[in-house]
């Protein structure tokens, strides 16, 4: 179980293909174990670096308030520790807030972002209410039930629920609160137009909330691609890792080898391959217009 100098736990998996690795960013309460199924599907194509944010899972809480800027700085220092000059970032859910913060703060180190069910600001009442409830509950209730409910909401099997729960309950509830509050209070949405790195947005085609946020991100980001996974709602990492991994692998190949999509015919062939794996380009409503 490796740790780097700040006492943060990380794992390296997959194939070192000579290109930049993918560094994952998990949401509050849960841990980087969320990305294990994705890492297994990416193993032959890319190297994945999973790390637990301060006060989450096996990582130490450290000193001071947990902010999005501090998480971004920790990710930069982790790259230094591992001898990596650059990396792609991949977030899930509210992990998009520190991801976007890191891209803005260290554009020379983090060269692209992958947002799975991500957002730059939660504006719908249901999602904000859930996050606010999590904040309040983590202050008043024992942490084990909170960890279990968080695991239950993401896992695709009983074994995965147990694995996610066992790691999540090791965390520090006060750090969960600070991370959640940082996401709720974030102003990063006002700055996403400054991002010049390539971005990949992935959402479940049956999840209207995630589709809404994906559409808002696409409007605000200068350089992004957007794909939905057919028949999927939430839980993309645990229930749809194969399709998610295929979309990511193809996108990274295009970033590292732009010649793969130089012509219309090449781009069409890549899109057909994505469709054969259950992915679609753009938003669900664009593919099924109302008459």
MITIGU-349014 format. One record per residue: x, y, z of N, C-alpha, C, O in turn. Coordinates in steps of 0.1 Angstrom, whole numbers, plus 5000, padded with zeros to 4 digits. Each point is the difference from the previous one (the first is absolute). Layout:
BEGIN
XYZXYZXYZXYZ...
***
This chain:
BEGIN
500949885000499150125000500950125000500450055011499950014977501050115000499350135005498950034997502050055009499650145004501150094995501149974998498550164999501050104997500250095012499249995009501650114989500550075012498950075008500350025012498650014983498950065007499249905008499050035006501349844993499249905006498749964992499149965006501050074981498849974992500249864993501149984994497949945006500149874994499850004985499150084996501649854997499849994985500349864995500749925007498850054982500349874993500350034985499250084994501749855000500350014986499649874994500549895004498750114985499649884993500050024985500050124996500049784997499950014985501450004994501049985006498950054981501250004991500650134999499450104996501949915006500850124998500450004985500949944995498350134997500250004985500950124996500150024988500550045021500950114996499350145000500750104999498049905001499350125000499650055014500349935010499050184991499650055014499149905006499149954993501050035020499049915007498750085002499950124997499149815009498750065004499950005015500249895006499750225000499850025014498650025003499350094995500149835014498650005003499750095012500850035009497950024991499650095011498649965004499050014992500849945020498849955005499150115007500650105004498149874998499250105007500149995015500749915005498650185003500149995014499549875006499149934994501550035017499649885008500649874995500649925007499250064980500549874994501550014997500750105003499949804991501550004997500349964986499149994992502150005005500549974986499649864996500249974989499349955021499649864996498950014989499849904993499550215007498950024989500649974986499349954992502050085006500649994987500649864997500649984990499349935020500649864997499549934988500849964992497850045006499549934988500550074987500349934990499850205010500450074989501549974997500449984989500450025022501449974998500249864994501049984992498249925012500149874995499750004985500749924992498450165003499750004986501050084992500249984988500450125019501050084993501449945000501050054994499249845013501349945004500949984988501250025001498349944987500849984989500350124992500849994990498650135013500250124992500750115007500850074994498949955019500550125007500349975015499549905005501450185000500349985015499150095008499850124997499649835013499150075009500750025013500549915006499450214999500550035014498750045008499450114998500349815012498950025009500550065013501049945005498550165000500450055013498850045008499050054995501149945019499050045009500350145005501150035005497950064993500150135005500250015015499549915007501150194998500250025015498849965008498950054997501349875013498949975009499049904994498949985006501449964983499249904993500749874999501250004996498149895007500749874998501249995009499950035012501249934982501249975008500950135001501149995006498550124988500850125000499950085014498950005005502250054999499950085012499250134998499950054989499650005022499250134999500950124998499650094993501649905013500950124999499550115009499149995008501550134989499750125008499350104991500250004988499050085018499450114993498749964993499749884999499650224996498749974994500249944986500950044993498249865004500149944987499250084990498850025001502050044989499450084990500349944986500849914999498550144991500249954986501450044996500749924993499850195011501450044996501049915007501049964994498850005018500949915007500049864993501149944999497750014997500049874993500750014987500849914997499150204996500750024987501550005003500849944992499750135018501450005004500549865003501149974997498149965011500449865003500249924987500949925000498250094991500249934987501250044993500749914994499750215006501250054994501249945007501049954993499050055020501149945007500149854998501149945000497849994998500049864998500749974986500849915000498950174990500849994988501550025002500849924994499550185014501550025003500649875006501049964996498349995014500549885007500249884991500949935002498250064988500049884991500950034988500149914992500450215007500950034988499250014987500649984990498250075011499150024988500050144997499650085009500749964979500050144996498650054998499650115003499649804990498650044997499149885003500449895001498350144999498949905002498750054995499750125000499549784996498550034998499349985013500549925009498550164994499249985012498649944996499550034990500049885019498749944997499350005013500449945010498450134990499250015012498749934999499549974988499850015023498749945000499150095009500450035012498450004984499150085008500650135004500650084992499349955022500550135005501550015000500650105003500149794993501550014998500350094989501250044998497850014994500350094989500450145005500750074993499049965020500450135005501550015002500650104996500049815012501550015001500749984986501050054998498449864993500649984987500050144993501150034995497850045004500050134993501050105006500650084994499449915020500950095007501549984997500750094998499649785001501449964997500450044985501150044998497949944993500350034986500350154999500850044992498450045015500250155000501350045007500750094995499749845016501150045007501349964994501050075001499049814993501349944995499849954986500149884998499750204992499749964987501249934993499849924991501450115014501249944994500249855005500749934994498650045017500149865006498849914996500249894997498750175004498749934997499550034986499550114998500749814993499950034985498749974994499850024988499249925020498749974995499249955011500549955010498150064989499149965010498949914995499550024989500249885019498949904997499050015011500349975011498550084986499050025010498949904998499350004990500549915019499049895000498850055009500250015012498750014982498850055008500550135008499650025012501150074981500650115007499250134998499050004993501450105014499450134999500950115005501149975006498750164990500750115006499350075010500550105006498249864997499250065010498749945001499249994991500449965021498749935002499050115002500050085010499049924981499050115000498649935002499150085004500749794994498749945002499849985015500949975008497950054996499649995015500349875006500549995011499249904981500149865006501449975003500349965011500750074980501449965002500650095011500749955009499050184991500550095010499549965014500750005010498049964990499449965013500749875005500249995012500149924979500649885004501450035006500449945010500450144983501350045005499950075014500849985009498250114992499950075012499649915012500450025011498749884985499649905010501249925005500149975012500850004978501249925003500950085010500649945009499550194988500850095009499550005014500749985010497950044991499450005014500149875007500349995012499449904980500049875006501449965005500149945011501050094982501349975004500450075013501049965006498350154997500350075013499249935011500550005012498349954986499149965010500049855002499849955011500449974979499949865000501349925000501050064996499049825009501249914999500449994986499250004991502149995006500550004986499849874993499850004988500149885019499949874993498749994992500149964988498750085017498850004991500150094988499549974989501250145013500250104988500949934990499750014988501349935016500949934991499349884993500249984988499049955019499249894994499050054990500049944989499350165014499050054990500750064988499549994989501750075013500750054988500549894991499950014988500649885018500449884993498849944993500149964988498850035019498849934994499550084988499549944990500750195010499550084988500849994988499650044989501649905012500949994988500349864996500349984988499749925020500449874997499049924991498850035000501849884993499249924991499749865005499349924994501350045018499849875006500350015015500550105005499049805002500249995015501550015003500450065010500449874982501550005003500650144998500850045008498750034982500550144998499550095011500850095005498049895000499550085011500949995012500450095006499949784997500849975012501450064998500650065010500049934978501450054998500050155001500950055006498150024988500050145001499850055014500650095005498549845002499650035014501349995009500250095008500549804991501149975009501150114998500650045010499650014978501050114998499450135004500750085006498049954991499550135003499950035015500350115004499449795004499850025014501350035007500050045012501249944982501250035006500250155000500950055007498350034985500350144999499650085012499549955010500750184989499850105010498750084996500050074990499049925018498750064997500250164999499350064992501650005016500250144998500550044987499750104995501249814999500550034987499049974989500050074990499149845012498949984991499250144999499650044990500150015022499250135001500750114993499450074992501949945010500850114994500049994985499950104992500349785003500049974985498650034994500050074990499049885017498650034995499750155000499550054990500950025020499850145001500750084989499550094994501749865003500950064990499349994986500050094992499449795006499349984987498750094999499850064989499549955022498850084999500350144999499250084994501949975011500350145000500950044988500450124999500049794993500950024989499550114990498950004997502150084999499750104990500749974987500150084991500349795007500849964989499250014987500650024989498149985012499250014987500250134993499950004988500550105019500250134994501350014992500250094992500649805010501450014994500249894989501150004994497949915004500349894991500350054985500649924993498950205004500350054987501550034997500450024989500449985022501450024999500849884997501250014996498249875005500749884998500349974986499150024991502149955006500449974986500349854998500249964988499949975022500349854999498849934994498950055001501449854991498949924995499249935011500649965010498150034989499149945010499149904994499650014989500249885019499149894996498950005010500249995012498550024984498849995009499349874997499749974988500049955022499349884999498850005010500150035011498749934984498849995008499249884997500249954989498950025019499049894997498850064993499450095004500349854984499050054992498650005006499150084996500749845014498749995007500050095013499049995007502050094995500150085012499850154996501050064995497849995007499750134995500850115007500450104994499949885019500850105007501450014995500550114998500149775001501450004994500150064986500950064996498049914996500050054987499950155000500650074991498649995018499950145001501450065003500350104994500449855016501350055003501049984989500850094998499149804995500949984989499850104989501050054994497849985004499750114990500550135004500550084991499349965022500550135004501550005000500650114996500149785007501550004999500450024985501050074997498349864994500450014986499950144995500850054992498250035013499850144996501150085005500450104994500149875018501050095007501449964997500950095001499449794995501449964998500450024985499349974991501950105007500450034986500449884992499950004987500549895019500549884993499649875006500749955009498250004987499549885006499249914991499550044989500549835014499149904993499149945011500349995011498549984984498949955009499449874995499649994988500349915021499549874996499149955011500350015012498649934983499149935010500149854998500449954990499249985021500049865000498649955000499250035009500449904980498649964998499649905011500749915004498150115001499449915010500650025014499749925009501150194993500650025013499450125007499750104993500249895020499650125008501350045007500950064995499149925018501250035008500949885001499849904992501150105018500849885003500849954987500249884998500350224995500849964988501249935003500449914992500350125019501349945003499849855004500849914996498150065011499849875005499249914991500249884999498850184994499149924992500450004985499549914992501250195003500350014986501550034998500350094992500649845014501450034999500649974986500950074996498549834997500649974987499850114990500950044993497850015006499750104991500750135003500650074992499449965021500750125005501550004997500650104995500049785007501549994997500250014985501050054996498149894996500250014985500050144995500850044992498250045013500050144997501250085004500650074992499949905020501250075005501249964991500850094997499449785001501149954992500150074986501050044996497849964998500050064986500350155001500750054991498850015019500250155001501550035002500650094994500049845015501450025003500949974988501050074998498649824995500849974988499950124990501050034993497950045006499950114991500850125005500550074992499649945021500850115006501549984997500850094997499649785005501449974999500449984985501250014996497949954996500249984985498950074992499149934995501050205003499050074993499749954986498950024995502149924999499849954986499049904999499549974989500149975022498949895000498750054995499249934995500650205007498750064996500250124991499350105001501749894990500350124991498950024989499750114997499749784999499050014989498649975005499849945010499250104982498749985003499749855001499349955008501349974983499849864999500649935013499449915006501750144999500649955012499250035012499849915009499750214992499150045011498749925000499549965010500050014978498749934999500349855004499149945007502050014990500349865004500249995015499549905006501150205000500150005015498750015006499749935010499450154985498750025006499149874998499349965009500949974980499349884998500449895010499249925005502150084998500649915009499450035014499749915008500250224996499450035013498649965001499649945010499650074979498649975000499949845002499049965006501949974988500049855001500249965015499749895003500950205005500349975014498950065009500250005012498750054983499050055008500150155003499350055010501550024983500250155003499350084988499949954989499850175015499450094989500650145002500350045012499950034977500650135001498950105003498949994995501450115013499150115003499049975011500249905008498750174992499049985010498949914996499750004988499649945021499049914997498850074992499549944990500250185015498950074993500350044986499150024992502250005005500450044986499949884991499750014988500549875018499949874992498549964998499749924992499450135017498649975000499250135001499350025010500750064979499350135000498549985001499449904996500050205011498550005001499450044987500550094993498349855004499350044988498750065003499250044991
***
